[in-house]
């Protein structure tokens, strides 16, 4: 009996310890949600660093906006650090994760890039900043909810939407007029118009191409009622139809891929391809590089669905309290209606603020051709769900599609089977 009583006492002791630990964990979670000690007034100079991957006209617009912010907030200095491109920025974040104290204050990122950082507590929960009575969002026009939701990880608002985009069809208006061709409104029409262009140009001009193979595959599946996930099989009937549609066009010459150019913008402005489907953010490059050659235009993506793309801005937990406040003020400034209107007109990105997105000033813009088609091309918008390994899975789809589209038709079946195994393994890693 004494031994049994001793067991009960020991069990009770460890149960109390366990409950205490759980209570502390819950307290920490709740404290992070309602953080009471946010610094609401910066009494001294505060310096923050922003890692980004904006180039050309995009970087010029970001630099101008940042300079304007610092003029309004002379006690805050924002260091813009261009990491080159998305791939380089992603790699930099991954390598720095081994030594978190070297993270910047804030960075552009897709949620999938930093999923594990969020889970490991290396990102700052912005909920209490949004809700703060002094520096919170207050009466400032709201960000479109779907964009905000896209910057959440596991339901927590870690990010603020930054450069949001979707896809459109860019086309050489002079060429389509010369060949008396209508703008394609469906994917089948895109194929038929591409064939005519290739034939009429005696094979000198490709009909069309797609900038992102993973996006092409994802939207192609969704148009058939399939949502890309860990349960999706790359060798399924639906997936094969999507793959074959593009690969057959490449084999027969009327479709093309960017290849070493890395972006369809380059062959398009060099008049090697008549149309391409890509992000609205490509417009600033198309506009600049085609100006002396031909008249370009944009149309809604020729598909039932379209996709929400673009990165968000995240604050790292390693930043000081002063830097976190300065960062939130900067991100809030980026979301002001007048700033969003300027950003969208100079870059082609969609405004993240609903009031601006629906405004006449945006939709009647003379600086960009995207606003006129934005409502039509976003009628059925896909918002991809970022989960563990989803980012790696999308990257693998892109790599697999690249290999298939760059190889002879005789290798396609072998490559599809190989890709199916590789994508499944990526989801499971």
C-alpha positions in Angstrom: 0.0 0.0 0.0 2.8 2.4 0.9 4.5 1.7 -2.5 1.2 2.3 -4.3 0.8 5.6 -2.5 4.3 6.6 -3.5 3.5 6.0 -7.1 0.3 8.2 -6.9 2.3 11.0 -5.3 5.0 10.8 -8.0 2.4 10.7 -10.8 0.6 13.7 -9.2 3.9 15.7 -9.0 4.8 15.2 -12.7 1.2 15.9 -13.7 1.4 19.3 -11.9 4.7 20.0 -13.7 3.2 19.1 -17.0 0.1 21.2 -16.5 2.3 24.1 -15.4 4.4 23.8 -18.5 1.3 23.7 -20.7 -0.1 26.7 -18.9 3.2 28.6 -19.6 3.1 27.6 -23.3 -0.5 28.8 -23.6 0.4 32.0 -21.8 3.2 32.6 -24.3 0.9 32.1 -27.2 -1.7 34.5 -25.8 1.0 37.0 -25.0 2.2 36.9 -28.5 -1.3 37.6 -29.8 -1.9 40.6 -27.5 1.6 41.8 -26.9 1.1 44.7 -24.4 4.6 46.2 -24.6 4.7 47.5 -28.2 6.8 50.6 -28.5 4.4 53.2 -29.8 6.8 56.2 -29.9 10.3 56.2 -31.3 12.3 58.7 -29.2 15.6 58.2 -31.0 16.9 57.3 -34.4 16.0 53.8 -35.6 17.5 52.0 -38.5 15.9 49.0 -40.3 17.0 46.8 -43.2 14.8 45.5 -45.9 15.8 42.6 -48.1 14.1 42.6 -51.5 14.4 41.3 -55.0 12.9 44.3 -57.0 14.9 45.3 -60.1 14.7 47.9 -62.9 11.5 50.0 -62.8 10.3 48.1 -59.7 13.4 49.0 -57.7 13.1 52.6 -58.9 9.5 52.8 -57.6 10.4 51.2 -54.3 13.4 53.5 -53.8 11.2 56.6 -54.4 8.5 55.4 -52.0 11.2 54.6 -49.3 12.7 58.1 -49.7 9.3 59.7 -49.3 8.7 57.6 -46.1 12.0 58.7 -44.6 11.3 62.3 -45.4 8.0 62.0 -43.4 9.7 60.0 -40.7 13.2 61.5 -40.3 14.0 59.4 -37.2 13.7 56.2 -39.2 16.3 55.1 -41.8 15.4 52.2 -44.2 18.3 50.4 -45.8 17.1 48.7 -49.0 19.3 45.7 -49.8 18.6 44.1 -53.2 19.4 40.4 -53.1 19.3 40.0 -56.9 16.3 37.9 -57.7 13.8 35.7 -56.0 16.0 32.6 -56.2 18.9 34.5 -54.6 16.7 36.0 -51.9 15.2 32.6 -51.1 18.6 31.1 -50.8 19.8 34.0 -48.6 16.9 33.5 -46.2 17.6 29.7 -46.0 21.3 30.1 -45.2 20.7 32.9 -42.7 18.2 30.7 -40.8 21.2 28.8 -39.4 22.2 32.1 -37.6 19.0 34.1 -37.1 20.7 37.1 -35.5 21.9 37.9 -39.0 18.4 38.3 -40.4 17.4 41.8 -41.5 14.5 43.6 -39.9 12.1 42.7 -42.7 12.2 40.8 -46.0 10.1 40.0 -49.0 9.1 36.4 -49.0 6.5 33.9 -50.1 4.9 32.1 -47.2 6.2 28.8 -48.4 9.8 30.1 -48.1 9.5 30.8 -44.4 6.9 28.3 -43.2 9.5 26.6 -40.9 10.7 29.9 -39.6 7.2 30.8 -38.5 6.7 27.4 -36.9 10.1 27.9 -35.1 9.1 31.3 -33.7 11.5 33.3 -35.8 8.8 35.6 -37.3 6.9 38.4 -35.5 3.2 38.0 -35.1 1.7 41.3 -36.4 -1.8 41.0 -34.9 -1.1 43.2 -31.9 0.5 45.9 -34.1 -2.6 46.0 -36.4 -4.8 46.3 -33.4 -2.7 48.8 -31.3 -4.7 52.0 -30.4 -1.7 54.3 -31.2 0.2 52.9 -34.2 -2.3 50.3 -35.4 -4.3 50.3 -38.7 -7.0 52.5 -37.3 -9.0 54.3 -40.0 -6.5 53.7 -42.8 -8.3 52.0 -45.7 -8.1 48.2 -45.3 -6.0 45.8 -47.3 -8.0 43.4 -49.4 -8.9 40.4 -47.1 -7.8 37.7 -49.5 -4.4 39.3 -49.7 -4.1 39.6 -45.9 -5.2 35.9 -45.6 -2.5 35.0 -48.1 0.1 36.5 -45.8 -0.9 34.3 -42.9 0.9 31.1 -41.9 -1.0 28.6 -39.8 -3.7 31.2 -39.4 -1.4 33.8 -37.9 -0.8 37.2 -39.5 2.9 37.2 -39.9 3.1 39.3 -43.1 1.7 42.3 -44.9 1.0 41.9 -48.6 3.5 43.7 -50.8 3.8 43.1 -54.6 0.6 41.3 -55.5 0.1 40.1 -59.1 -1.8 37.7 -61.3 -1.3 36.6 -64.9 -2.4 38.3 -68.1 -1.9 37.7 -71.8 0.6 40.0 -73.4 0.3 40.3 -77.1 1.9 42.1 -80.1 -1.0 44.2 -81.2 0.6 45.2 -84.5 1.2 41.6 -85.5 -2.3 40.3 -84.6 -3.7 43.2 -86.6 -1.4 42.4 -89.6 -2.5 38.8 -89.5 -6.2 39.8 -88.9 -6.4 37.7 -85.8 -8.7 38.0 -82.8 -7.3 38.1 -79.2 -7.7 34.5 -77.8 -10.2 34.2 -74.9 -9.7 30.5 -74.2 -6.8 28.2 -74.0 -7.9 26.4 -77.1 -8.1 29.7 -79.0 -4.6 30.5 -77.8 -3.4 27.3 -79.5 -5.2 28.0 -82.7 -4.1 31.6 -83.0 -0.5 30.5 -82.2 -0.6 28.0 -85.0 -1.7 30.6 -87.5 1.1 33.0 -86.4 3.7 30.3 -86.7 2.5 29.3 -90.2 2.1 32.8 -91.5 5.5 33.8 -90.3 7.0 30.8 -92.0 8.2 29.5 -88.6 10.0 32.7 -87.8 7.7 33.8 -85.0 6.4 31.5 -82.3 2.8 31.9 -81.3 2.9 31.9 -77.5 4.7 30.8 -74.3 4.1 30.7 -70.6 6.4 32.4 -68.1 5.8 30.0 -65.1 5.4 26.3 -65.7 4.2 25.6 -62.1 1.5 28.2 -62.5 0.6 26.9 -65.9 0.2 23.4 -64.5 -1.7 24.6 -61.4 -4.2 26.6 -63.4 -4.6 23.9 -66.0 -5.5 21.4 -63.3 -7.9 23.9 -61.6 -9.7 24.5 -64.9 -10.4 20.7 -64.8 -11.6 20.8 -61.2 -8.4 19.6 -59.6 -6.7 21.6 -56.8 -2.9 21.0 -56.7 -1.9 19.3 -53.4 0.1 16.4 -52.0 -2.7 14.1 -53.3 -2.3 15.3 -56.9 -0.6 12.8 -59.1 1.6 14.3 -61.9 0.8 11.3 -64.1 -3.0 11.5 -63.7 -5.2 11.8 -66.8 -5.9 15.5 -66.0 -2.2 16.3 -65.4 -1.2 14.6 -68.6 -3.7 16.7 -70.6 -2.1 19.9 -69.2 1.4 18.6 -69.9 0.6 17.4 -73.4 -1.2 20.6 -74.4 2.0 22.7 -73.9 4.5 20.0 -74.9 2.8 19.2 -78.2 2.8 22.9 -79.1 6.6 23.1 -78.3 7.2 20.0 -80.4 5.3 21.3 -83.3 6.8 24.8 -83.1 3.9 27.1 -82.4 4.6 27.3 -78.6 7.9 28.1 -77.0 9.7 28.4 -73.7 12.0 31.1 -72.4 15.0 28.7 -72.0 18.2 30.6 -71.3 16.3 33.9 -71.5 14.7 32.9 -68.2 11.6 35.2 -68.9 9.3 35.3 -71.9 9.6 39.1 -71.8 12.9 38.9 -73.7 11.8 36.9 -76.8 8.5 38.9 -76.8 10.1 42.3 -77.0 12.6 40.9 -79.5 9.6 39.8 -81.7 10.5 36.1 -81.5 7.1 35.3 -80.0 3.8 37.0 -80.6 2.1 36.4 -77.2 3.0 35.2 -73.7 1.2 34.6 -70.5 3.0 36.1 -67.5 2.7 38.2 -64.3 1.3 41.7 -64.5 4.6 42.8 -63.0 6.3 42.1 -66.3 4.5 45.1 -67.9 7.0 47.7 -66.8 9.7 45.7 -68.6 7.6 45.1 -71.7 6.5 48.7 -71.9 10.1 50.0 -71.7 11.7 47.5 -74.1 9.1 47.4 -76.8 8.5 51.1 -77.0 10.5 51.7 -80.3 9.5 48.4 -81.9 5.8 47.6 -81.7 2.5 48.3 -79.9 1.9 45.8 -77.1 -1.3 45.3 -75.3 -2.7 43.0 -72.5 -5.8 40.9 -72.2 -7.3 38.7 -69.6 -5.6 35.3 -69.2 -7.3 32.9 -71.6 -8.5 30.5 -68.9 -11.4 30.0 -66.5 -9.2 30.5 -63.4 -6.3 32.7 -62.6 -3.9 32.8 -59.6 -2.9 35.2 -56.9 0.9 35.6 -56.9 3.5 37.9 -55.3 5.3 38.2 -52.0 4.6 39.6 -48.6 6.8 41.5 -46.2 7.7 39.7 -42.9 9.3 41.0 -39.7 11.9 38.8 -38.0 11.6 38.1 -34.3 15.4 38.9 -33.9 14.8 42.6 -34.5 14.7 45.0 -31.6 11.4 46.3 -30.3 12.2 49.7 -31.8 13.0 48.2 -35.2 9.7 46.2 -35.1 7.7 49.3 -34.6 9.6 51.2 -37.3 9.1 48.3 -39.7 5.4 48.2 -39.0 5.2 52.0 -39.7 7.0 51.5 -43.0 4.8 48.6 -44.0 1.7 50.5 -43.1 3.0 53.4 -45.2 3.5 51.1 -48.2 -0.2 50.3 -47.9 -1.5 53.9 -47.9 -3.9 54.4 -50.9 -1.8 57.1 -52.6 1.3 54.9 -52.3 -0.5 51.9 -53.6 -1.8 53.8 -56.6 1.7 55.1 -57.4 3.2 51.6 -56.9 0.7 49.9 -59.1 1.0 52.5 -61.9 4.8 52.3 -61.9 5.2 48.6 -61.6 2.0 46.9 -62.9 1.4 45.2 -59.6 -2.2 45.1 -58.2 -3.0 47.5 -55.4 -3.4 45.6 -52.2 -6.0 48.1 -50.8 -9.5 47.3 -52.0 -10.5 51.0 -52.2 -7.7 51.6 -54.7 -8.3 48.4 -56.6 -11.9 49.5 -57.3 -11.1 53.1 -57.9 -11.5 55.0 -61.2 -8.0 56.5 -60.7 -6.6 53.0 -60.9 -8.9 51.4 -63.5 -8.6 54.4 -65.8 -4.9 54.6 -65.5 -3.0 55.8 -68.6 0.4 54.6 -67.3 -0.6 50.9 -67.3 -2.7 48.7 -69.5 -3.4 46.1 -66.7 -6.1 47.9 -64.7 -8.5 47.9 -67.6 -8.6 44.0 -67.6 -7.9 43.4 -63.9 -11.6 42.7 -63.0 -12.1 40.3 -65.9 -8.8 38.4 -65.3 -9.5 38.0 -61.5 -13.1 36.7 -61.6 -12.1 33.2 -60.5 -8.9 33.8 -58.5 -7.0 30.9 -57.0 -5.3 31.6 -53.6 -2.8 28.7 -53.1 -2.5 27.3 -49.6 1.0 27.2 -48.3 1.7 24.2 -46.2 4.8 22.2 -45.2 6.8 21.4 -48.4 4.3 23.1 -50.7 6.9 25.6 -51.9 9.3 22.8 -52.7 6.6 20.9 -54.5 5.8 23.8 -56.7 9.5 24.3 -57.5 9.8 20.6 -58.4 6.8 20.8 -60.7 8.5 23.8 -62.4 11.8 21.8 -62.8 10.0 18.7 -64.1 8.0 20.7 -66.6 11.2 22.4 -67.7 12.8 19.1 -68.3 9.8 17.7 -70.2 9.4 20.8 -72.4 13.1 20.9 -73.2 13.3 17.2 -74.2 12.2 15.2 -77.3 8.6 13.9 -77.4 10.0 10.4 -77.3 11.3 11.0 -73.7 8.0 12.4 -72.4 6.5 9.3 -70.8 9.7 8.4 -69.1 10.1 11.9 -67.8 6.5 12.1 -66.5 7.0 8.9 -64.5 10.3 10.2 -63.1 8.6 13.5 -62.2 5.7 11.8 -60.5 8.2 10.0 -58.1 10.2 13.2 -57.5 7.1 15.4 -56.7 5.7 12.8 -54.4 9.0 12.5 -52.6 9.2 16.3 -52.3 5.8 16.4 -50.5 7.0 13.7 -48.1 10.4 15.0 -47.2 
